[in-house]
Amino acid sequence: MSAKALLDQDSNPGENEIKEAIAGNICRCTGYVQIIESIKSLRARDTEHVNVVAWRSEEGIE
């Protein structure tokens, strides 16, 4: 979702902007290299077709 928001604001962000946008949102144990490369591959592409699914907590669901 952070990557989608970044690309909505800037269709061609630099690597530093990408790193800043995803900082604190992704487990550092996975490494950022492939994630950053994936976001770079979407630069300057139409992201309207990207579906964002937010999962809601099951707390309070009856």
Distance bins in CASP14 RR format, pairs under 12 A and 6 or more apart:
PFRMAT RR
TARGET T0000
AUTHOR 0000-0000-0000
RMODE 2
METHOD distances of the structure
MODEL  1
1 7 0 0 0 0 0 1 0 0 0 0 0
1 8 0 0 0 0 0 1 0 0 0 0 0
1 21 0 0 0 0 0 1 0 0 0 0 0
1 22 0 0 0 0 1 0 0 0 0 0 0
1 25 0 0 0 0 1 0 0 0 0 0 0
1 26 0 0 0 0 0 1 0 0 0 0 0
1 47 0 0 0 0 0 1 0 0 0 0 0
1 50 0 0 0 0 1 0 0 0 0 0 0
1 51 0 0 0 0 0 1 0 0 0 0 0
1 52 1 0 1 0 0 0 0 0 0 0 0
1 53 0 0 0 0 1 0 0 0 0 0 0
1 54 1 0 0 1 0 0 0 0 0 0 0
1 55 0 0 0 0 0 1 0 0 0 0 0
2 8 0 0 0 0 0 1 0 0 0 0 0
2 9 0 0 0 0 0 1 0 0 0 0 0
2 13 0 0 0 0 0 1 0 0 0 0 0
2 17 0 0 0 0 0 1 0 0 0 0 0
2 18 0 0 0 0 1 0 0 0 0 0 0
2 19 0 0 0 0 0 1 0 0 0 0 0
2 20 0 0 0 0 1 0 0 0 0 0 0
2 21 1 0 1 0 0 0 0 0 0 0 0
2 22 1 0 1 0 0 0 0 0 0 0 0
2 23 0 0 0 0 1 0 0 0 0 0 0
2 24 0 0 0 0 1 0 0 0 0 0 0
2 25 1 0 1 0 0 0 0 0 0 0 0
2 26 0 0 0 0 1 0 0 0 0 0 0
2 35 0 0 0 0 0 1 0 0 0 0 0
2 39 0 0 0 0 1 0 0 0 0 0 0
2 52 0 0 0 0 0 1 0 0 0 0 0
3 9 0 0 0 0 0 1 0 0 0 0 0
3 10 0 0 0 0 0 1 0 0 0 0 0
3 13 0 0 0 0 1 0 0 0 0 0 0
3 17 0 0 0 0 0 1 0 0 0 0 0
3 18 1 0 0 1 0 0 0 0 0 0 0
3 19 0 0 0 0 0 1 0 0 0 0 0
3 20 0 0 0 0 0 1 0 0 0 0 0
3 21 1 0 0 1 0 0 0 0 0 0 0
3 22 1 0 0 1 0 0 0 0 0 0 0
3 23 0 0 0 0 0 1 0 0 0 0 0
3 25 0 0 0 0 1 0 0 0 0 0 0
3 26 0 0 0 0 1 0 0 0 0 0 0
3 32 0 0 0 0 0 1 0 0 0 0 0
3 35 0 0 0 0 1 0 0 0 0 0 0
3 36 0 0 0 0 1 0 0 0 0 0 0
3 37 0 0 0 0 0 1 0 0 0 0 0
3 38 1 0 0 1 0 0 0 0 0 0 0
3 39 1 0 1 0 0 0 0 0 0 0 0
3 40 0 0 0 0 0 1 0 0 0 0 0
3 41 0 0 0 0 0 1 0 0 0 0 0
3 42 1 0 0 1 0 0 0 0 0 0 0
3 43 0 0 0 0 0 1 0 0 0 0 0
3 45 0 0 0 0 0 1 0 0 0 0 0
3 47 0 0 0 0 1 0 0 0 0 0 0
3 50 0 0 0 0 1 0 0 0 0 0 0
3 52 0 0 0 0 1 0 0 0 0 0 0
4 10 0 0 0 0 0 1 0 0 0 0 0
4 11 0 0 0 0 0 1 0 0 0 0 0
4 13 0 0 0 0 0 1 0 0 0 0 0
4 21 0 0 0 0 1 0 0 0 0 0 0
4 22 0 0 0 0 0 1 0 0 0 0 0
4 25 0 0 0 0 0 1 0 0 0 0 0
4 38 0 0 0 0 0 1 0 0 0 0 0
4 39 0 0 0 0 1 0 0 0 0 0 0
4 42 0 0 0 0 1 0 0 0 0 0 0
4 45 0 0 0 0 0 1 0 0 0 0 0
4 47 1 0 0 1 0 0 0 0 0 0 0
4 48 0 0 0 0 0 1 0 0 0 0 0
4 49 0 0 0 0 0 1 0 0 0 0 0
4 50 1 0 1 0 0 0 0 0 0 0 0
4 51 0 0 0 0 1 0 0 0 0 0 0
4 52 1 0 1 0 0 0 0 0 0 0 0
4 53 0 0 0 0 0 1 0 0 0 0 0
4 54 0 0 0 0 0 1 0 0 0 0 0
5 13 0 0 0 0 0 1 0 0 0 0 0
5 17 0 0 0 0 0 1 0 0 0 0 0
5 18 0 0 0 0 0 1 0 0 0 0 0
5 20 0 0 0 0 0 1 0 0 0 0 0
5 21 1 0 0 1 0 0 0 0 0 0 0
5 22 0 0 0 0 0 1 0 0 0 0 0
5 25 0 0 0 0 0 1 0 0 0 0 0
5 39 0 0 0 0 0 1 0 0 0 0 0
5 47 0 0 0 0 1 0 0 0 0 0 0
5 50 0 0 0 0 0 1 0 0 0 0 0
5 52 0 0 0 0 1 0 0 0 0 0 0
6 12 0 0 0 0 0 1 0 0 0 0 0
6 13 1 0 1 0 0 0 0 0 0 0 0
6 14 0 0 0 0 1 0 0 0 0 0 0
6 15 0 0 0 0 0 1 0 0 0 0 0
6 16 0 0 0 0 0 1 0 0 0 0 0
6 17 1 0 0 1 0 0 0 0 0 0 0
6 18 1 0 0 1 0 0 0 0 0 0 0
6 19 0 0 0 0 0 1 0 0 0 0 0
6 20 0 0 0 0 1 0 0 0 0 0 0
6 21 1 0 1 0 0 0 0 0 0 0 0
6 22 1 0 0 1 0 0 0 0 0 0 0
6 23 0 0 0 0 0 1 0 0 0 0 0
6 25 0 0 0 0 0 1 0 0 0 0 0
6 36 0 0 0 0 0 1 0 0 0 0 0
6 39 1 0 0 1 0 0 0 0 0 0 0
6 40 0 0 0 0 0 1 0 0 0 0 0
6 42 0 0 0 0 1 0 0 0 0 0 0
6 43 0 0 0 0 1 0 0 0 0 0 0
6 47 0 0 0 0 1 0 0 0 0 0 0
6 50 0 0 0 0 0 1 0 0 0 0 0
7 13 1 0 0 1 0 0 0 0 0 0 0
7 14 0 0 0 0 0 1 0 0 0 0 0
7 17 0 0 0 0 0 1 0 0 0 0 0
7 18 0 0 0 0 1 0 0 0 0 0 0
7 21 0 0 0 0 1 0 0 0 0 0 0
7 22 0 0 0 0 0 1 0 0 0 0 0
7 38 0 0 0 0 0 1 0 0 0 0 0
7 39 1 0 0 1 0 0 0 0 0 0 0
7 40 0 0 0 0 0 1 0 0 0 0 0
7 41 0 0 0 0 0 1 0 0 0 0 0
7 42 1 0 1 0 0 0 0 0 0 0 0
7 43 1 0 0 1 0 0 0 0 0 0 0
7 44 0 0 0 0 1 0 0 0 0 0 0
7 45 0 0 0 0 1 0 0 0 0 0 0
7 46 0 0 0 0 1 0 0 0 0 0 0
7 47 1 0 1 0 0 0 0 0 0 0 0
7 48 0 0 0 0 0 1 0 0 0 0 0
7 49 0 0 0 0 0 1 0 0 0 0 0
7 50 0 0 0 0 1 0 0 0 0 0 0
7 52 0 0 0 0 0 1 0 0 0 0 0
8 21 0 0 0 0 0 1 0 0 0 0 0
8 42 0 0 0 0 0 1 0 0 0 0 0
8 45 0 0 0 0 0 1 0 0 0 0 0
8 46 0 0 0 0 0 1 0 0 0 0 0
8 47 1 0 0 1 0 0 0 0 0 0 0
8 48 0 0 0 0 1 0 0 0 0 0 0
8 50 0 0 0 0 1 0 0 0 0 0 0
8 52 0 0 0 0 0 1 0 0 0 0 0
9 17 0 0 0 0 1 0 0 0 0 0 0
9 18 0 0 0 0 0 1 0 0 0 0 0
9 20 0 0 0 0 0 1 0 0 0 0 0
9 21 0 0 0 0 1 0 0 0 0 0 0
9 47 0 0 0 0 0 1 0 0 0 0 0
10 16 0 0 0 0 0 1 0 0 0 0 0
10 17 1 0 0 1 0 0 0 0 0 0 0
10 18 0 0 0 0 1 0 0 0 0 0 0
10 20 0 0 0 0 0 1 0 0 0 0 0
10 21 0 0 0 0 1 0 0 0 0 0 0
10 39 0 0 0 0 0 1 0 0 0 0 0
10 42 0 0 0 0 0 1 0 0 0 0 0
10 43 0 0 0 0 1 0 0 0 0 0 0
10 44 0 0 0 0 1 0 0 0 0 0 0
10 47 0 0 0 0 0 1 0 0 0 0 0
11 17 0 0 0 0 0 1 0 0 0 0 0
11 39 0 0 0 0 0 1 0 0 0 0 0
11 42 0 0 0 0 1 0 0 0 0 0 0
11 43 1 0 0 1 0 0 0 0 0 0 0
11 44 1 0 1 0 0 0 0 0 0 0 0
11 45 1 0 0 1 0 0 0 0 0 0 0
11 46 0 0 0 0 1 0 0 0 0 0 0
11 47 1 0 0 1 0 0 0 0 0 0 0
11 48 0 0 0 0 0 1 0 0 0 0 0
12 18 0 0 0 0 0 1 0 0 0 0 0
12 39 0 0 0 0 0 1 0 0 0 0 0
12 40 0 0 0 0 1 0 0 0 0 0 0
12 42 0 0 0 0 0 1 0 0 0 0 0
12 43 1 0 1 0 0 0 0 0 0 0 0
12 44 1 0 1 0 0 0 0 0 0 0 0
12 45 0 0 0 0 1 0 0 0 0 0 0
12 47 0 0 0 0 0 1 0 0 0 0 0
13 19 0 0 0 0 1 0 0 0 0 0 0
13 20 0 0 0 0 1 0 0 0 0 0 0
13 21 1 0 0 1 0 0 0 0 0 0 0
13 22 0 0 0 0 0 1 0 0 0 0 0
13 36 0 0 0 0 0 1 0 0 0 0 0
13 39 1 0 0 1 0 0 0 0 0 0 0
13 40 0 0 0 0 1 0 0 0 0 0 0
13 42 0 0 0 0 1 0 0 0 0 0 0
13 43 1 0 0 1 0 0 0 0 0 0 0
13 44 0 0 0 0 1 0 0 0 0 0 0
13 47 0 0 0 0 0 1 0 0 0 0 0
14 20 0 0 0 0 1 0 0 0 0 0 0
14 21 0 0 0 0 1 0 0 0 0 0 0
14 36 0 0 0 0 1 0 0 0 0 0 0
14 39 0 0 0 0 1 0 0 0 0 0 0
14 40 0 0 0 0 1 0 0 0 0 0 0
14 43 1 0 0 1 0 0 0 0 0 0 0
14 44 0 0 0 0 0 1 0 0 0 0 0
15 21 0 0 0 0 0 1 0 0 0 0 0
15 22 0 0 0 0 0 1 0 0 0 0 0
15 32 0 0 0 0 1 0 0 0 0 0 0
15 33 0 0 0 0 0 1 0 0 0 0 0
15 35 0 0 0 0 0 1 0 0 0 0 0
15 36 1 0 0 1 0 0 0 0 0 0 0
15 37 0 0 0 0 1 0 0 0 0 0 0
15 39 0 0 0 0 1 0 0 0 0 0 0
15 40 1 0 0 1 0 0 0 0 0 0 0
15 43 0 0 0 0 0 1 0 0 0 0 0
16 22 0 0 0 0 0 1 0 0 0 0 0
16 23 0 0 0 0 0 1 0 0 0 0 0
16 36 0 0 0 0 0 1 0 0 0 0 0
16 40 0 0 0 0 0 1 0 0 0 0 0
17 23 0 0 0 0 0 1 0 0 0 0 0
17 36 0 0 0 0 0 1 0 0 0 0 0
17 39 0 0 0 0 1 0 0 0 0 0 0
17 40 0 0 0 0 0 1 0 0 0 0 0
17 43 0 0 0 0 0 1 0 0 0 0 0
18 25 0 0 0 0 0 1 0 0 0 0 0
18 26 0 0 0 0 0 1 0 0 0 0 0
18 32 0 0 0 0 1 0 0 0 0 0 0
18 33 0 0 0 0 0 1 0 0 0 0 0
18 35 0 0 0 0 1 0 0 0 0 0 0
18 36 1 0 1 0 0 0 0 0 0 0 0
18 37 0 0 0 0 1 0 0 0 0 0 0
18 38 0 0 0 0 1 0 0 0 0 0 0
18 39 1 0 1 0 0 0 0 0 0 0 0
18 40 1 0 0 1 0 0 0 0 0 0 0
18 41 0 0 0 0 0 1 0 0 0 0 0
18 42 0 0 0 0 0 1 0 0 0 0 0
18 43 0 0 0 0 1 0 0 0 0 0 0
19 25 0 0 0 0 0 1 0 0 0 0 0
19 26 0 0 0 0 0 1 0 0 0 0 0
19 28 0 0 0 0 0 1 0 0 0 0 0
19 31 0 0 0 0 0 1 0 0 0 0 0
19 32 1 0 0 1 0 0 0 0 0 0 0
19 33 0 0 0 0 0 1 0 0 0 0 0
19 35 0 0 0 0 1 0 0 0 0 0 0
19 36 1 0 0 1 0 0 0 0 0 0 0
19 39 0 0 0 0 1 0 0 0 0 0 0
19 40 0 0 0 0 0 1 0 0 0 0 0
20 32 0 0 0 0 0 1 0 0 0 0 0
20 36 0 0 0 0 0 1 0 0 0 0 0
20 39 0 0 0 0 0 1 0 0 0 0 0
21 32 0 0 0 0 0 1 0 0 0 0 0
21 35 0 0 0 0 0 1 0 0 0 0 0
21 36 0 0 0 0 0 1 0 0 0 0 0
21 39 0 0 0 0 1 0 0 0 0 0 0
22 28 0 0 0 0 0 1 0 0 0 0 0
22 30 0 0 0 0 0 1 0 0 0 0 0
22 31 0 0 0 0 0 1 0 0 0 0 0
22 32 1 0 0 1 0 0 0 0 0 0 0
22 34 0 0 0 0 0 1 0 0 0 0 0
22 35 1 0 0 1 0 0 0 0 0 0 0
22 36 1 0 0 1 0 0 0 0 0 0 0
22 38 0 0 0 0 0 1 0 0 0 0 0
22 39 1 0 0 1 0 0 0 0 0 0 0
22 40 0 0 0 0 0 1 0 0 0 0 0
23 32 0 0 0 0 1 0 0 0 0 0 0
23 35 0 0 0 0 0 1 0 0 0 0 0
23 36 0 0 0 0 0 1 0 0 0 0 0
24 32 0 0 0 0 0 1 0 0 0 0 0
24 35 0 0 0 0 0 1 0 0 0 0 0
25 32 0 0 0 0 0 1 0 0 0 0 0
25 35 0 0 0 0 1 0 0 0 0 0 0
26 32 1 0 0 1 0 0 0 0 0 0 0
26 33 0 0 0 0 0 1 0 0 0 0 0
26 34 0 0 0 0 0 1 0 0 0 0 0
26 35 1 0 0 1 0 0 0 0 0 0 0
26 36 0 0 0 0 0 1 0 0 0 0 0
26 38 0 0 0 0 0 1 0 0 0 0 0
26 39 0 0 0 0 0 1 0 0 0 0 0
27 35 0 0 0 0 0 1 0 0 0 0 0
28 35 0 0 0 0 0 1 0 0 0 0 0
30 36 0 0 0 0 0 1 0 0 0 0 0
30 38 0 0 0 0 0 1 0 0 0 0 0
31 37 0 0 0 0 0 1 0 0 0 0 0
31 38 0 0 0 0 0 1 0 0 0 0 0
32 38 0 0 0 0 0 1 0 0 0 0 0
32 39 0 0 0 0 1 0 0 0 0 0 0
32 40 0 0 0 0 0 1 0 0 0 0 0
33 39 0 0 0 0 0 1 0 0 0 0 0
33 40 0 0 0 0 0 1 0 0 0 0 0
34 40 0 0 0 0 0 1 0 0 0 0 0
34 41 0 0 0 0 0 1 0 0 0 0 0
35 41 0 0 0 0 0 1 0 0 0 0 0
35 42 0 0 0 0 0 1 0 0 0 0 0
36 42 0 0 0 0 0 1 0 0 0 0 0
36 43 0 0 0 0 0 1 0 0 0 0 0
37 43 0 0 0 0 0 1 0 0 0 0 0
38 45 0 0 0 0 0 1 0 0 0 0 0
38 50 0 0 0 0 0 1 0 0 0 0 0
39 45 0 0 0 0 0 1 0 0 0 0 0
39 47 0 0 0 0 0 1 0 0 0 0 0
39 50 0 0 0 0 0 1 0 0 0 0 0
41 47 0 0 0 0 0 1 0 0 0 0 0
42 48 0 0 0 0 0 1 0 0 0 0 0
42 49 0 0 0 0 0 1 0 0 0 0 0
42 50 1 0 0 1 0 0 0 0 0 0 0
55 61 0 0 0 0 0 1 0 0 0 0 0
END
